[in-house]
């Protein structure tokens, strides 16, 4: 046998030597063969192991040092640092003391053994170089294999929470496949291969998260109080049990909704408490500032450039790093919306990182990846004021030490609960295939050159388009999975009630009149919800309203006969944020209401056909705001909404008409949603449509300048009462409306001779949205809460 000894001190070397001499290794592996001890060092192995002609059993060994046990848990604390040494890596003097006085603080760790012939078979390309006379590459491969074996053995003692990758950059840079890829890039861009390799190494060192168990323990203890003092975490542990089983076979990629800077802390703490290995969290380089950047890198954060354009080397490094982590079954986490939501609902997804994940699946280096939709929903957010300011056109403050101090200070106030929910895991492979991706790896080939010296490639545009759409559908599946487990919170419902009565204050009784039928509707549909029982009694509802008052979202007047509650002037964007966290559950209901009104007001020859046409048209207008299923499934969902209003719909509608009798049943249900849920989106679209109509059809429009123009004009329209609420004046909503207009080909300048046609189509959209706004107003008049007011 050959014992590969990883020892950092004479104390460790003696402990291992004595253990081997006493027969510990022989008992461990069940062999009495003589033992040769070698340092776990590539140079030592290159001369004394890899060229051996026999086939010894190779066994990696190290000493594992443990922190003291406290309350049944061994974890480093700040108190341990008083000894000026890391309890997981104590210095020689401390090691000697621990051996004498606390022998339970160390273990002899043995990694899974392997025959030398097995190691050669597992590293065929390095073994080929060995046969050619160079043993360095194979020696490095043996070192990496030994480190991995020891890490796995260590996790059986300390738990999966401390699963950290080792020698990542070295293994990737040694990969022959990656070296061939760099050679290809050098040929493609006409650069020196050595320079390309150096640039790749620099980018890789910049990316790789150098995880530290010590820093991870201390960072968790330091940051936990920040969110623990603000929220009580309510996590779905049942969902975690299912994920743990999947994680034994597949890597997991957690894709949470992004509402706060605290998201990663909250989710990381939930996973740590349940012994999940730390995620590699993909973060933007804007958070890579001192001291947070260096600390976060050592706890698993991968800082990736916000934009890397045509930098083919950086793209190759990112793709290779992703594939490496997934192939080694390290879990990952990123926020696929590309940034925090400013409106409270999910933003449209970004596809860049999902493309790298899909490339790893297509390369067949991994069997599959399980994507985990995660909903993180806060009852209240202390950072909401800054986000509302950005929506109204304010400038985002850059992250740095001053920002960090303000953020920590803002989290010292209680903000209720934060709900962490895990959706059904999605197989990346199965989802991509179901959406048409052939999962065919396109081989890397040296580019062809025409006589003029220009590079040419085979036309892969059709395949790339299929792959692009499959990734988009995969992202859609994740978003739907997040929405499906997002609970409706008490603040979401209270703000829904107060935003729907237009600047009017409500008594406790009037708020309950709005909420009671909505709560009954939620129960009938079996929707996920928070502590809605609070809203069923007067005292619980009063507490919720007063907490929103403390958050400066609700104002209370107590000088009359009884207190009345309204949205705080200037806080409509904050209130809309809370409402929007659960608003997706009511969108279909709101669409049905407007479709039914259309059937009554513009029945045509077939009122039912008119209603369906209106419903699908509304779905099209809102497709950049919400995640709708395919048309057939959407139609089924609308029919289910109809049955909730008219249970006898299937058996007692001989002419299938959505007539005034249906509107009467709608009003009798106790609430109307269209004005509460959709008005702000249509108002924002109206601003964009009118501003487009004001621009010359042959003009090139700059998006950023145009959004700024919409904010300025939107504020004027609000003062003129042409918009219903300040929540419509939002850069986020204007940006989504811009995407809608672009989808309808209303942005790009008209081709010569078609200027009049483009101008007319822009005017037509604006007129359509004005008419729709009037219809939403008529829906609001049907709402019982507004009828009581009159």
ZAMARGU-4260 file (C-alpha; in steps of 0.2 Angstrom, whole numbers, plus 5000, padded with zeros to 4 digits):
<rodrens>
0) 5000/5000/5000 | 5005/5018/4997 | 4999/5030/5010 | 4997/5048/5003 | 5000/5058/5019
5) 4993/5076/5019 | 5002/5084/5035 | 5004/5102/5039 | 5015/5099/5054 | 5026/5087/5063
10) 5012/5084/5075 | 5000/5078/5061 | 5014/5068/5053 | 5017/5059/5070 | 4999/5055/5073
15) 4997/5047/5056 | 5013/5038/5058 | 5009/5031/5075 | 4991/5026/5069 | 4998/5017/5054
20) 5011/5008/5064 | 4998/5002/5076 | 4988/4994/5062 | 4975/5007/5060 | 4977/5008/5041
25) 4977/4989/5039 | 4961/4988/5049 | 4953/5002/5039 | 4956/4994/5022 | 4957/4976/5027
30) 4975/4972/5021 | 4991/4968/5029 | 5002/4973/5014 | 5017/4984/5019 | 5014/5003/5019
35) 5025/5016/5010 | 5021/5034/5016 | 5023/5048/5003 | 5019/5066/5005 | 5003/5071/4995
40) 5013/5082/4984 | 5014/5082/4965 | 5033/5082/4964 | 5035/5068/4976 | 5022/5057/4967
45) 5030/5061/4950 | 5046/5053/4955 | 5041/5040/4968 | 5023/5034/4963 | 5016/5037/4945
50) 5030/5027/4936 | 5029/5012/4947 | 5027/4995/4937 | 5017/4987/4951 | 4999/4991/4956
55) 4999/4997/4974 | 4983/5002/4983 | 4984/5021/4985 | 4976/5028/5001 | 4975/5046/5005
60) 4976/5051/5024 | 4975/5067/5034 | 4971/5073/5051 | 4954/5081/5054 | 4953/5094/5068
65) 4936/5099/5075 | 4930/5114/5084 | 4923/5111/5102 | 4906/5104/5103 | 4893/5117/5109
70) 4874/5112/5110 | 4878/5096/5100 | 4885/5106/5086 | 4904/5108/5081 | 4905/5125/5073
75) 4918/5139/5074 | 4913/5154/5084 | 4921/5171/5086 | 4926/5166/5104 | 4937/5152/5096
80) 4947/5166/5088 | 4953/5172/5105 | 4966/5159/5103 | 4972/5167/5087 | 4971/5151/5078
85) 4958/5142/5067 | 4950/5128/5077 | 4949/5118/5060 | 4968/5122/5056 | 4976/5124/5073
90) 4994/5129/5074 | 5007/5116/5081 | 5007/5122/5099 | 4988/5121/5100 | 4988/5104/5091
95) 5000/5097/5105 | 4988/5104/5118 | 4973/5096/5110 | 4981/5079/5108 | 4985/5079/5127
100) 4969/5087/5134 | 4955/5085/5121 | 4958/5070/5111 | 4940/5070/5104 | 4945/5085/5094
105) 4954/5076/5080 | 4951/5061/5069 | 4962/5051/5057 | 4953/5053/5040 | 4955/5040/5027
110) 4949/5043/5009 | 4942/5030/4998 | 4957/5019/4991 | 4961/5016/4973 | 4973/5005/4964
115) 4986/5014/4954 | 4979/5006/4938 | 4962/5013/4942 | 4969/5030/4943 | 4977/5028/4926
120) 4961/5022/4919 | 4951/5037/4926 | 4964/5049/4919 | 4968/5042/4901 | 4975/5058/4894
125) 4987/5061/4908 | 4991/5043/4908 | 4996/5044/4889 | 5008/5059/4894 | 5015/5047/4907
130) 5019/5034/4894 | 5027/5048/4883 | 5039/5051/4898 | 5031/5065/4907 | 5023/5061/4924
135) 5018/5078/4930 | 5001/5079/4923 | 4996/5062/4930 | 5004/5066/4947 | 4993/5082/4948
140) 4978/5071/4943 | 4982/5059/4958 | 4983/5074/4970 | 4966/5080/4965 | 4958/5063/4966
145) 4966/5061/4984 | 4960/5078/4989 | 4942/5074/4983 | 4942/5057/4992 | 4948/5066/5008
150) 4934/5079/5006 | 4921/5066/5004 | 4927/5057/5019 | 4927/5073/5029 | 4909/5076/5025
155) 4904/5060/5033 | 4910/5067/5049 | 4906/5086/5048 | 4891/5085/5037 | 4886/5091/5019
160) 4885/5109/5025 | 4904/5110/5023 | 4906/5103/5005 | 4918/5114/4997 | 4928/5112/4980
165) 4946/5111/4980 | 4959/5114/4967 | 4946/5120/4955 | 4956/5132/4944 | 4971/5119/4943
170) 4959/5105/4937 | 4951/5116/4924 | 4967/5123/4917 | 4974/5105/4916 | 4959/5099/4906
175) 4964/5094/4889 | 4947/5098/4882 | 4947/5115/4889 | 4965/5118/4882 | 4958/5113/4865
180) 4944/5125/4867 | 4957/5139/4871 | 4967/5134/4855 | 4951/5135/4845 | 4948/5153/4852
185) 4965/5158/4848 | 4964/5153/4830 | 4947/5161/4829 | 4952/5178/4835 | 4970/5177/4828
190) 4978/5178/4845 | 4994/5170/4853 | 4988/5154/4861 | 5000/5157/4876 | 4991/5174/4879
195) 4974/5167/4877 | 4979/5154/4890 | 4985/5167/4902 | 4969/5178/4900 | 4959/5162/4903
200) 4969/5158/4919 | 4966/5176/4925 | 4948/5176/4922 | 4946/5159/4930 | 4955/5165/4946
205) 4944/5180/4946 | 4928/5169/4945 | 4932/5154/4956 | 4925/5155/4974 | 4938/5151/4986
210) 4927/5144/4999 | 4933/5143/5017 | 4924/5133/5031 | 4931/5146/5044 | 4924/5161/5035
215) 4908/5152/5031 | 4905/5148/5050 | 4909/5166/5055 | 4900/5175/5041 | 4884/5165/5045
220) 4885/5170/5063 | 4889/5188/5059 | 4875/5190/5046 | 4861/5180/5054 | 4857/5193/5067
225) 4854/5206/5053 | 4839/5196/5045 | 4835/5187/5061 | 4830/5203/5070 | 4820/5209/5055
230) 4810/5193/5050 | 4804/5177/5057 | 4808/5164/5044 | 4794/5152/5039 | 4802/5139/5028
235) 4794/5124/5019 | 4805/5110/5026 | 4794/5096/5018 | 4800/5102/5001 | 4818/5101/5007
240) 4817/5083/5011 | 4812/5079/4993 | 4827/5090/4987 | 4839/5081/4998 | 4835/5065/4990
245) 4837/5072/4973 | 4853/5080/4977 | 4861/5062/4980 | 4861/5060/4962 | 4859/5077/4953
250) 4866/5094/4956 | 4853/5107/4961 | 4852/5125/4955 | 4841/5135/4966 | 4833/5150/4957
255) 4824/5161/4969 | 4813/5176/4967 | 4823/5192/4970 | 4815/5205/4982 | 4829/5210/4994
260) 4848/5210/4997 | 4844/5198/5011 | 4837/5184/4999 | 4854/5175/4999 | 4856/5176/5018
265) 4839/5170/5021 | 4840/5155/5009 | 4858/5151/5014 | 4853/5151/5032 | 4838/5139/5029
270) 4849/5127/5019 | 4863/5128/5032 | 4851/5123/5046 | 4846/5108/5036 | 4863/5102/5032
275) 4863/5106/5013 | 4880/5110/5006 | 4883/5128/5003 | 4877/5135/4986 | 4889/5143/4974
280) 4879/5160/4973 | 4881/5169/4956 | 4882/5188/4961 | 4884/5204/4951 | 4901/5212/4952
285) 4893/5228/4959 | 4893/5219/4976 | 4912/5214/4975 | 4918/5229/4986 | 4928/5228/5002
290) 4926/5220/5014 | 4910/5211/5008 | 4918/5205/4991 | 4933/5195/4999 | 4922/5188/5013
295) 4908/5183/5001 | 4920/5174/4989 | 4926/5164/5003 | 4908/5159/5007 | 4904/5153/4989
300) 4899/5169/4980 | 4905/5169/4962 | 4906/5187/4956 | 4902/5188/4937 | 4904/5203/4926
305) 4888/5211/4922 | 4892/5212/4904 | 4906/5203/4894 | 4900/5207/4876 | 4911/5198/4863
310) 4925/5192/4876 | 4926/5174/4869 | 4939/5170/4882 | 4928/5175/4897 | 4913/5167/4889
315) 4923/5150/4888 | 4929/5152/4906 | 4911/5155/4913 | 4904/5140/4903 | 4918/5128/4908
320) 4917/5134/4926 | 4898/5131/4926 | 4900/5114/4918 | 4914/5109/4931 | 4903/5114/4946
325) 4888/5104/4939 | 4898/5089/4934 | 4906/5088/4952 | 4888/5090/4959 | 4891/5106/4968
330) 4874/5116/4970 | 4872/5133/4963 | 4861/5148/4965 | 4857/5164/4955 | 4843/5176/4953
335) 4837/5174/4936 | 4827/5190/4935 | 4843/5199/4933 | 4840/5210/4948 | 4828/5214/4962
340) 4810/5217/4958 | 4805/5235/4960 | 4786/5231/4958 | 4784/5216/4969 | 4780/5203/4956
345) 4792/5193/4946 | 4802/5202/4932 | 4805/5194/4915 | 4819/5182/4916 | 4837/5184/4909
350) 4843/5169/4899 | 4862/5171/4900 | 4866/5159/4914 | 4853/5147/4909 | 4861/5146/4892
355) 4878/5140/4900 | 4868/5128/4910 | 4860/5121/4894 | 4877/5120/4886 | 4883/5109/4900
360) 4868/5097/4898 | 4871/5097/4879 | 4889/5093/4882 | 4884/5076/4890 | 4897/5080/4904
365) 4882/5079/4916 | 4867/5067/4916 | 4855/5081/4922 | 4852/5096/4932 | 4837/5099/4944
370) 4831/5117/4944 | 4823/5122/4960 | 4810/5137/4959 | 4811/5146/4976 | 4799/5159/4982
375) 4805/5171/4995 | 4791/5183/5001 | 4792/5196/5014 | 4778/5203/5024 | 4787/5219/5024
380) 4803/5226/5017 | 4813/5240/5026 | 4823/5244/5010 | 4807/5247/5000 | 4808/5266/5000
385) 4824/5266/4990 | 4817/5255/4977 | 4801/5265/4975 | 4812/5281/4972 | 4821/5272/4958
390) 4804/5267/4950 | 4799/5286/4950 | 4815/5290/4941 | 4827/5292/4955 | 4846/5287/4954
395) 4851/5270/4962 | 4864/5273/4975 | 4880/5263/4972 | 4884/5248/4983 | 4899/5252/4995
400) 4903/5253/5014 | 4891/5268/5017 | 4877/5258/5008 | 4881/5243/5018 | 4880/5253/5034
405) 4864/5260/5030 | 4857/5243/5025 | 4862/5235/5041 | 4854/5249/5051 | 4838/5248/5041
410) 4836/5230/5046 | 4835/5233/5064 | 4816/5235/5064 | 4804/5220/5065 | 4796/5217/5048
415) 4785/5201/5051 | 4788/5185/5042 | 4798/5180/5027 | 4791/5164/5018 | 4803/5153/5010
420) 4794/5140/4998 | 4802/5127/4986 | 4793/5123/4970 | 4793/5106/4961 | 4810/5103/4955
425) 4812/5104/4936 | 4823/5092/4926 | 4833/5103/4914 | 4836/5089/4902 | 4818/5084/4901
430) 4812/5102/4900 | 4824/5107/4886 | 4819/5091/4876 | 4800/5094/4878 | 4803/5111/4871
435) 4811/5105/4856 | 4830/5106/4860 | 4839/5092/4851 | 4852/5092/4865 | 4865/5089/4851
440) 4883/5095/4856 | 4890/5104/4841 | 4908/5099/4839 | 4922/5112/4841 | 4930/5113/4824
445) 4944/5124/4818 | 4936/5138/4807 | 4937/5137/4788 | 4944/5152/4779 | 4939/5158/4762
450) 4953/5164/4749 | 4950/5182/4756 | 4956/5176/4773 | 4938/5178/4781 | 4933/5166/4794
455) 4917/5156/4789 | 4907/5143/4799 | 4893/5131/4795 | 4876/5139/4796 | 4869/5133/4813
460) 4856/5147/4814 | 4841/5136/4814 | 4848/5125/4828 | 4853/5140/4838 | 4835/5147/4836
465) 4827/5131/4842 | 4840/5130/4857 | 4836/5149/4861 | 4817/5146/4862 | 4819/5130/4872
470) 4830/5140/4885 | 4816/5153/4886 | 4803/5140/4889 | 4814/5133/4903 | 4815/5150/4911
475) 4796/5152/4909 | 4794/5135/4918 | 4804/5141/4932 | 4794/5157/4934 | 4778/5148/4934
480) 4785/5136/4947 | 4790/5151/4958 | 4773/5159/4956 | 4764/5142/4960 | 4771/5142/4978
485) 4772/5161/4982 | 4760/5164/4996 | 4747/5178/4998 | 4752/5188/5013 | 4742/5198/5025
490) 4750/5214/5018 | 4747/5209/5000 | 4728/5208/5004 | 4727/5224/5014 | 4736/5235/5001
495) 4725/5226/4988 | 4710/5233/4997 | 4716/5250/5000 | 4723/5253/4983 | 4706/5248/4975
500) 4696/5263/4982 | 4705/5277/4975 | 4711/5289/4988 | 4697/5285/5000 | 4699/5280/5018
505) 4691/5265/5025 | 4685/5260/5042 | 4690/5243/5049 | 4673/5236/5045 | 4674/5242/5027
510) 4691/5234/5025 | 4684/5218/5031 | 4670/5220/5019 | 4682/5220/5005 | 4693/5206/5012
515) 4681/5193/5018 | 4675/5188/5000 | 4693/5188/4994 | 4699/5177/5008 | 4684/5165/5004
520) 4689/5165/4986 | 4707/5161/4991 | 4701/5146/5001 | 4690/5140/4987 | 4704/5139/4975
525) 4716/5132/4988 | 4729/5145/4985 | 4745/5146/4996 | 4743/5159/5009 | 4752/5166/5024
530) 4743/5170/5041 | 4727/5176/5033 | 4717/5171/5049 | 4724/5187/5056 | 4712/5197/5044
535) 4696/5187/5050 | 4695/5197/5066 | 4695/5215/5070 | 4710/5215/5082 | 4721/5205/5070
540) 4717/5217/5056 | 4720/5232/5066 | 4737/5225/5071 | 4741/5223/5052 | 4736/5240/5048
545) 4745/5248/5062 | 4761/5239/5057 | 4759/5246/5039 | 4757/5263/5047 | 4774/5261/5056
550) 4781/5256/5039 | 4774/5273/5032 | 4763/5264/5019 | 4746/5267/5028 | 4740/5283/5036
555) 4727/5283/5050 | 4715/5297/5055 | 4709/5294/5073 | 4701/5311/5076 | 4683/5306/5071
560) 4670/5294/5076 | 4682/5279/5073 | 4699/5277/5064 | 4700/5277/5045 | 4714/5270/5035
565) 4721/5275/5018 | 4737/5273/5008 | 4750/5286/5014 | 4752/5300/5001 | 4767/5297/4991
570) 4768/5278/4996 | 4758/5271/4982 | 4773/5262/4974 | 4777/5254/4991 | 4759/5248/4993
575) 4759/5242/4976 | 4775/5232/4979 | 4766/5222/4993 | 4750/5220/4983 | 4760/5214/4968
580) 4769/5200/4977 | 4752/5190/4976 | 4744/5199/4962 | 4747/5185/4949 | 4734/5174/4958
585) 4720/5186/4953 | 4725/5191/4935 | 4714/5178/4927 | 4699/5184/4937 | 4702/5202/4932
590) 4703/5197/4914 | 4687/5187/4915 | 4678/5203/4922 | 4684/5214/4908 | 4680/5200/4895
595) 4662/5199/4902 | 4660/5218/4901 | 4665/5217/4883 | 4652/5204/4880 | 4639/5215/4887
600) 4644/5232/4879 | 4650/5225/4862 | 4641/5208/4860 | 4642/5208/4841 | 4634/5193/4833
605) 4640/5181/4847 | 4643/5188/4864 | 4653/5173/4870 | 4665/5174/4855 | 4667/5193/4859
610) 4671/5188/4877 | 4684/5176/4872 | 4692/5188/4859 | 4693/5201/4872 | 4701/5189/4885
615) 4715/5183/4873 | 4718/5201/4868 | 4720/5206/4886 | 4732/5191/4888 | 4742/5198/4874
620) 4743/5215/4881 | 4749/5208/4898 | 4761/5195/4892 | 4777/5205/4897 | 4770/5207/4914
625) 4764/5190/4919 | 4768/5172/4914 | 4753/5165/4905 | 4751/5147/4899 | 4747/5141/4881
630) 4731/5147/4874 | 4721/5130/4878 | 4727/5130/4896 | 4723/5148/4898 | 4705/5145/4891
635) 4703/5131/4904 | 4709/5142/4918 | 4696/5156/4913 | 4682/5143/4913 | 4687/5137/4930
640) 4685/5156/4936 | 4668/5156/4928 | 4663/5141/4938 | 4668/5149/4954 | 4656/5163/4950
645) 4642/5153/4942 | 4644/5135/4949 | 4629/5129/4937 | 4638/5137/4922 | 4640/5120/4913
650) 4622/5114/4916 | 4612/5130/4915 | 4618/5141/4901 | 4609/5135/4885 | 4615/5149/4875
655) 4632/5151/4883 | 4630/5169/4885 | 4641/5181/4896 | 4626/5193/4899 | 4621/5205/4912
660) 4615/5191/4923 | 4633/5185/4924 | 4638/5203/4929 | 4626/5202/4943 | 4633/5186/4949
665) 4650/5194/4948 | 4645/5208/4959 | 4636/5196/4971 | 4652/5187/4974 | 4657/5202/4984
670) 4672/5209/4975 | 4679/5215/4958 | 4697/5213/4954 | 4700/5222/4937 | 4703/5239/4944
675) 4713/5233/4959 | 4725/5221/4948 | 4727/5228/4930 | 4723/5247/4930 | 4741/5252/4934
680) 4748/5241/4920 | 4736/5248/4907 | 4739/5266/4912 | 4758/5264/4910 | 4755/5256/4893
685) 4744/5271/4889 | 4758/5283/4893 | 4770/5274/4882 | 4758/5272/4868 | 4754/5291/4868
690) 4772/5296/4869 | 4776/5284/4854 | 4762/5292/4844 | 4770/5309/4847 | 4786/5304/4840
695) 4789/5305/4821 | 4787/5288/4813 | 4805/5289/4804 | 4813/5294/4821 | 4826/5283/4830
700) 4820/5282/4848 | 4833/5280/4862 | 4826/5268/4875 | 4833/5276/4890 | 4828/5294/4885
705) 4811/5288/4880 | 4808/5280/4897 | 4814/5296/4906 | 4802/5306/4895 | 4788/5294/4900
710) 4792/5297/4918 | 4791/5316/4916 | 4775/5316/4906 | 4767/5302/4917 | 4769/5314/4932
715) 4760/5328/4922 | 4746/5316/4917 | 4744/5310/4935 | 4742/5329/4940 | 4729/5331/4927
720) 4720/5315/4934 | 4722/5306/4917 | 4731/5292/4927 | 4723/5284/4941 | 4737/5282/4953
725) 4756/5286/4956 | 4760/5268/4955 | 4757/5269/4936 | 4772/5281/4935 | 4786/5268/4936
730) 4801/5265/4926 | 4798/5246/4928 | 4781/5247/4920 | 4786/5259/4906 | 4800/5247/4902
735) 4788/5232/4900 | 4776/5243/4890 | 4791/5247/4879 | 4794/5228/4876 | 4776/5226/4872
740) 4777/5240/4859 | 4792/5233/4852 | 4784/5216/4850 | 4770/5225/4840 | 4784/5233/4829
745) 4780/5250/4835 | 4797/5256/4840 | 4809/5254/4825 | 4808/5268/4812 | 4796/5265/4798
750) 4803/5260/4781 | 4802/5273/4767 | 4784/5275/4761 | 4777/5266/4777 | 4778/5281/4789
755) 4759/5284/4789 | 4755/5266/4792 | 4766/5266/4808 | 4759/5282/4814 | 4742/5275/4812
760) 4746/5259/4822 | 4754/5269/4836 | 4738/5280/4837 | 4727/5265/4836 | 4736/5257/4851
765) 4734/5273/4861 | 4715/5274/4857 | 4713/5256/4862 | 4721/5258/4879 | 4711/5274/4882
770) 4695/5263/4879 | 4702/5249/4890 | 4705/5262/4904 | 4687/5267/4903 | 4681/5249/4904
775) 4692/5246/4919 | 4683/5261/4927 | 4666/5254/4924 | 4672/5237/4931 | 4677/5247/4947
780) 4659/5254/4948 | 4653/5236/4949 | 4664/5233/4965 | 4653/5232/4980 | 4665/5243/4990
785) 4663/5257/4978 | 4644/5255/4977 | 4644/5257/4996 | 4653/5273/4995 | 4640/5281/4984
</rodrens>
